[in-house]
Amino acid sequence: MELSFEPLSPVSYLDRAAEAHGERIAVIDGDRRWTYTEFRDRCRRMAGFLAPRAGGRPVAVLAPNTHVLLEAHFGVPWAGVPLVAVNTRLSAGEVDWILAHSEASVLLYDPVFEDLVGKLGTAIERIRTDEMPAAPPLRVAPADERGLLSINYTSGTTGKPKGVMYHHRGAYLQALAMAGHTGLSPSSVHLWTLPMFHCNGWCFPWAVTAAGATHVCLPRVDPAQVWRLIREERVTHLNGAPTVLSMLAYAPEAGDGVPDGRVVRVATGGAPPSPAILRRMAELGFDVTHLYGLTETFGPAMICDWRPEWDTLDRAGQARMKARQGVANMAAVTPRIIDANGADVPADGATIGEIALRGNTVMLGYLKDPEATAAAAPDGWFRTGDLGVRHPDGYLELRDRLKDVIISGGENIASVEVEQVIADHPAVLEVAVVAVPDDRWGEVPAAYITLKDGKTTTEEQIIAYVRERLARFKAPKYVTFGDLPKTSTGKIQKYVLRKRPLPS
């Protein structure tokens, strides 16, 4: 018999927070505030309400970043069932597919989605979040730390979305890693600019709670609201895709930036943030840390862990370092960069290979899809589909998605490299570069650009700007200006751009 063993589960962090910080504010949602004692009680009562209705099957929640979705990250597991946090920007047909595939028993939904829920065809009990009656508190502890905690669905850009299965142990460790790397503490105030449905908010519902910090809910990312909350609630932390950084950096409300000489710590993931946006964020009082991960890795698996010796670099040099994806987070296994034969590439900062990951913070697998699970990690190392290099200091730098590499006349062009050059142009707010067919070269780069308000430039000027900084064959052949299509988490949808007709 084990003399001292307790299954690891991230929901246990709320018990600890309520005992250590019970009278302190845990959650702010608009005008409403709850202490950690009240937060725990609400989550236990949610568990008591849901458990008899769930019957051991998953509970799906369709809600923006409100206190209800935050409570569900504790209340649903305490009901003894997995959580399915549904992407709020999906169509009724897509939501139907997820509910059926996950075999969810209950759909808990915010009233703002009444119309969408009315279009659903799946036979499932539907409960509005404002119609949950009081119930006796319940707390079902997990018997197995490798048991199913939640199911997170991928974006499904190349077919039906996959149900990524998270376990209690992985989320527990990931939450600790996120709290440690971002410096969360009882004095921290975390603003929810990252959707909680995305990789369970990178495990920050549990990380912020583990630290005894304050959650500030935000149903929709509006730059004016974000800046107001930064100033009024004295926000110290927020997360989001690079597009969120752009929204904040160039918003009229940005003004002189973070007041009182304070620094807001920002974790960003997705496409590598350009040195230009990193410089701008630093000017406004944000300390940006670049993370890298996937739905399959509980969110961030790697972090650009800042080295003190980099403090002596100028801002441009620091921005270049910050744009790296970095090293394994403290709960992860050292990542590999491998060639087509599965061998590690040299750490020379030049040889490109595919990033492969493994460890306690990699998924259990894909729900009901053993073939895809086996294909994703044929030798126990999860193949990310991302290409990168390892620098001599051990830090990894993402170069491209496998599918995003542009092969032009036999030359490989990393779209990320071209994007970062264009992003440095003073008129450019956001940019995406994709391959388009070409009769002579097979493929050539095409750039899609959103300009900053009040700024202008031309196709010819952008092409010339790139040619001054990169090899001529890397310059885009086509440049189109306008808004960029994005996923619900702010990532640019390159597959949509590839389908667009070429400019005449």
Secondary structure by P-SEA (a helix, b strand, c coil): cccccccccccaaaaaaaaacccccccccccccccaaaaaaaaaaaaaacccccccbbbbbbccccaaaaaaacccccccbbbbbccccccaaaaaaaaaaacccbbbbcccaaaaaaacccbbbbbbccccccccbbbbcccccccccccccccccccccccccccaaaaaaaaaaaaaaacccccbbbbcccccccccccaaaaaaaaacbbbbbbccccaaaaaaaacccccccccccaaaaaaaaccccccccccccbbbbbbbccccccaaaaaaaaaaccbbbbbbbcccccccccccccccccccccaaaaaaaaaccccccccccbbbbbccccccccccccbbbbbbbccccccccccccaaaaaaacccccccccbbbbbccccbbbbccccccccccccccccaaaaaaaaaaccccccbbbbbbbbccccbbbbbbbbbcccccccaaaaaaaaaaccccccccccccccbbbbcccccccaaaaaaccccc
